[in-house]
Amino acid sequence: MQPVTVRNLTIGEGIPKICVPIVGNTKEQILKEAEEIPGLPVDLAEWRADWFESVFDLEQVNEVLTGLRKILGEIPLLFTFRTSREGGEKAIEPEAYIELNRKAAESGYVDLVDAELFTGDDKVQKIIAGAHACGVKVIVSNHDFEKTPEKEELVKRLTHMQKLGADIPKIAVMPKDRQDVLTLLAATAEVSEKAACPIITMSMAGNGIVSRLCGEVFGSAVTFGAGKRASAPGQIGVGELRKILTVLHGGMK
């Protein structure tokens, strides 16, 4: 497996990296949240742009990105518009989605963008090509807030993301019981053993918390923790998350 390096961070080696979401509605809220991040025990930040009230105004998006980069310094930034179809705050037309990600990549302020798998293969590949032309990495993602697909389907999706050219495939699912969590972890272990790149997986909500902690064992390279506000069910505060991961990592040596 070839790790992915963004700025001074290498994803895919050692302890899972901690990503904190920024979920403000206004420019002022977003930048205020970001100001807290350099003092938190995190490795990278994710701007959930679908929360931004003016996200369809590309000039205002660029203004926010400019401010975020000034505040975050060398902390890597992931740009994400999570669609309402996959648990996000807003719907967006495919061409506008491609253009938004293209503009973010071209800004020079982001290190990774997120492209949802079910946007369609050709559209995802357009996003990947545009991002790569700017030296930006791509997480290809899929989120199911209703259920946990069968292991074979999870493996299929993660594998397909790699074939499309994802730098990091990501999948998040909702468990109905403990067996669903085990299904997610089993799929993670199987794919990570063969993958040419790091992968990210998680089982959401209360039952799935363990999946956010055991990435080093099963093969998930990044875990998401809450800063001021969580962006998905089951996120743990980043301070507590760092303590737990450090203890687990020490026990694995």
N, C-alpha and C positions, 0 to 999 in steps of 0.2 A: 504494500500500500504506500502510495506517495503522499506525504503530508501536504497541506496547503498553507502557504505562508502569506500573510497580509500584514504589511508594516513589520513590526517586530514580533508578531504573534505567529506561532506555528500550530496549526490545527491538525490533530491526528497523531500527536505524540503525548504520551503520559497522561496526566490527570485531565479529565474533560474540562474544556474551557467554559467559563461562565459568561453568558450574554444577558444584558439587562435591557428591557424594552423601554422606549420613550413613547408615551401615549397621550400627550397633551392635545387639546383641541385647537388652541390658538398658538401663534408664533411665540407669544410671551410665555405661555404655559410650557411649551416644548423646550424653549431655551432655559427656563427656570429648572425644569426637571434635569436637563443635561448638565447644569452647573453642579449638581450633586454627584455626578458619576465619577469624576476624577478622584473623589475621596472614598469611593466604594471599592470593595475587593472583587472587581470584575475584570474580564479580559477583553471584552468587546461590547459595543452598544448596538441596538437595533432601533432605528426610527420607524415606528409603525405609522407610515404616512396616511393610511386610510382613516386615522383618527383626526387628521388635520382638516379644519373646516374649509380651507382654501386650496386643497390638494389639486384641484383641477386647473388652478392658475399656475402655470409652470414658472412664471417669474417669481411668484411668492414661494414656491417650493425651493427654487434656487437660493432665495434669501435665507430661508431656514437652514438649508444645507451649509451655506456660508457661515452662519452663526454657529451651527453644530461643530463644524470642523475647528473653528477658533477655540471653542470651549473644550473639546475633547482632545485636542493636541494629537498625540500619536496613538490614541486608543482607536482601533479599527471600527469602522461604521458600516453596518448592514442596512441597506435601504429596502423596506418592505411595504408594498401595498397589498394587504390581505383582503381579498374580495369577500363580499357578503356570502357568496356561495360556500366559502370555506371558513366562515366564522368571523370575517372582518366587518368593518363598520359601514362600508359603502359598496355599491355595485359599480362596475366600469366596463365600457365597451372594449373588446379585444385590441383594436388599433390604438385606442387611447392608453391602454395598459402598456402596450409595447413602447409607445412614445414616451410615457412617463418614466419607464425604466431606462430608456435610451438617454433621456435628458439627465437623469440622475447619474448614470455612468459617465457621461461626457462632462459633468460638472467638475470632476477632479477631486471631489470632496468625499466620495464614498469608496469603500474597498470591496464591498460585495453587494449584489442585488439578489432579490428573491423572485423566482419565476414559478408560478403554480403549474404543475404538470398538466392538469386538466384544462388549461388554456388551449391546448392543442399542440401536437408535435411541431408543426411548422412555425407556429408563433413562438413557442419556447425556444426553438433554435434561432429565430431572429433575435430574441433577447440575448441569448448566449453569444451570438456572433457580434452583436453591437457592444456588449459589455467587454468581451475579450479584446476587441479592437481598441478599447480604452484602458486595457490592463486591469480590468475589474473582474473579480471572480463571481461565479453564479451558484447560488443554492437553488436547486430545483425541488419544489416542495409539494406535499399533498397533506391535507388536514381533513379528518373525518370526525365531526363532533357528535355523530349519532351512534357509531359502533366501531368495533375492531374487525376488519376483514380477516379472512382465513390466512394462515401463515403463507400459503402458496401465493396468494394475491399480494401480500405485503412484499414478499421476495420479488415477485414479478415487477411491481411498481418501482422498487428501489433499483432493480437491475436496469429497467427501461430508462430511468433517469440518467444513469451512467452512460447508456448508449446514445442518449441525446446530446451528451457533452457536458453534463453537470460537473462542476468542480466538487460539489458536496451535495449528494442526495439527502432529502429530509422527509420524514413522515411522522405525523402525529395523529393518534387515534383515541377514541373514547372507549374505555373498558366498561363492560356491564358487570363483570365479576373478576375474581382473581385469575381465572383461567385465561381471560383475554389479555391480562398483563403478561402472563407467561408466553402467550402466543406472540406478542410483540417482541419480547426479549429473545425468543427462539429465532424469529426471523432476523433480528438484529445480529445475533451471533453468526447465523449462516451467511448472511451477506457480507459482514465485515471480514470474515475469514478469506473471502475471495476477491473483495473489492479492490480496485486500483486506486481508490480515493477514499477519504474519510466519509463517514455517513453520520447523520443525526437522526435519532428516533426518540419518541417519547409516548408514554401512555398517560393520558390526562386525568384530571380530577383526583379525588382522594385515593382511590385504589391504585392509581398509577404513579404515586409519588416515588415509589422505589425505583422506577425506571429513570427518574431524573438524577438518581444518586449512584447508580451502578454502571454508568457508561464505560468506565475503564475495564470492567469485567466482561461486558457483553459486546462492546465495540461502538458505542455512540460517542462521538468526539466533542459535542457541545451540549450544554444543558442551559436552560433558560430560567433565570431567577428574577423575582420581583424587586424593583427599586421602590419608587413611590407608589406605583400601582402595577398590578399584574395585568398581563395581556392575554392570559389563557388560564383555564381552571387548573389548580394544583401547583401553581408556581410558588416556590419557597422564597422567602426573603434572601437576598444575596449574601448577607453576612452569615446567616445560619447555614446556607448552602456551602459557602466556602469552608466553614469549620468542619462540616460533615465530610466533604470531599477530601480535605487534608488528612483527616483521621483515617478514612478508608484507604487513601493512597499510601499512608505510612504503614498500614497493616498489610499491604500487598508487597512491600519490599522484602 
